[in-house]
């Protein structure tokens, strides 16, 4: 395949300090097509894929998102202008029959796999054997962190190994079993280019740092009246803390709810957007702390600015776990872009992302969260001034344009 690329006006080093790019000229000018390959449209990787697609569109690329869908519904509602091709996923060995169908959907000049899983990166490498198309790999999590990290071992007895292979619910029939993911991680260096969104992942796997940014043109507080947005979602009576994502144990939502117990102020509420698609964790939260929780429906990306506008404070209370350290919480840039006071924790890259524009506490510290909530509402004008600084920081370092500059630099070096 002949790839005719023309990259102009890009002379950046691998990880330069980002500068304002108001006059930045989009470098890819002949409509290169990129096929983003996700492991599961029912999983969180789809959100990162849609974000990367938005960045590539800003670089005048054509894009598509292709992948298996193992659950009954999409994890995230895709933007209207991004074509997606979900293919029903099953277990081994049945899924092997669907692999040719998926590979036929990939017609990009570059295959950009999201997550080092067999159903994304593995299939991209398989495609490369035939087509020689370059494979890029994006990593927004350390996948093995969900299984104990480097301590994880698969050491079954012969009887258990037989069950895992041949029984209908055998573990090794799962397409992205941690054993296969671990194998895939050993093949990361076979990617032609790697992007990562945390310094943890960069130290472990190398690659170019590409943050979990935000479309700061869409996420612009000037376009929304917070009081009207609260009214629209039935929140007018409350001082609203918002967690704009799916709660999971490592995300520390319980610490916020314990802080609300400590404060015991009846007009405080925690709004959770979307709920967890993985299990009944948010139902368990409701069972214990339902008096403090308002569950908002899952909405498309285009509707999220309006939802975040309804918040008084955005909370991102990550706990100190392997999974959290390896992540760049997308909820940070939700709050930053919308100029909301943000309470977050000293975990992973969060202190560097926020710098001095947020309100940091130690992880697993409901008492400190309670104190920050009180302090913000007691000096709300000052908190809003800091939040405006957070938006300026987001525009400069974590916007779609800032991400586009990094990807353009990667393209210039690659070609």
Buried (B, 14 or more C-beta within 10 A) or exposed (E): EEEEBEBEEBEBEEBEEBEEBEEBEBBBEEEBBBBBBBBBBBBBBBBBBBBBBBBBBBBBBBBBBBBBBBEEEBBBBBBEEBEBBBBEBBBBEEBEEBBEEBBEBBEBBBBBBBBBBBBBBBBBBBBBEEBEBBBBBBBBBBBBBBBEEEEBEBEBEEEBBEBBBEEEEBBBBBBBBBBBBBEBBEEBEEBBBBBBBBBBBBEBBEBBBBBBBBBBEBBBBEEBEBEEBBEBBEBEEBBBBBBBBBBBBBBBBBBBBBBBBBBEEEEBBBBBBBBBBBEEBBEBBBEEBEEBBBBBEBBEBEEBBBBBBBBBBBBBBBBBBBBBBBBBBBBBBBBBBBBBBBBBBEBBBBBEBBEEBBBBBEBBBBEBBBBBBBBBBEEBEEBBEBBEBBBEBBBBBBBBBBBBBBBBBBBBEEB
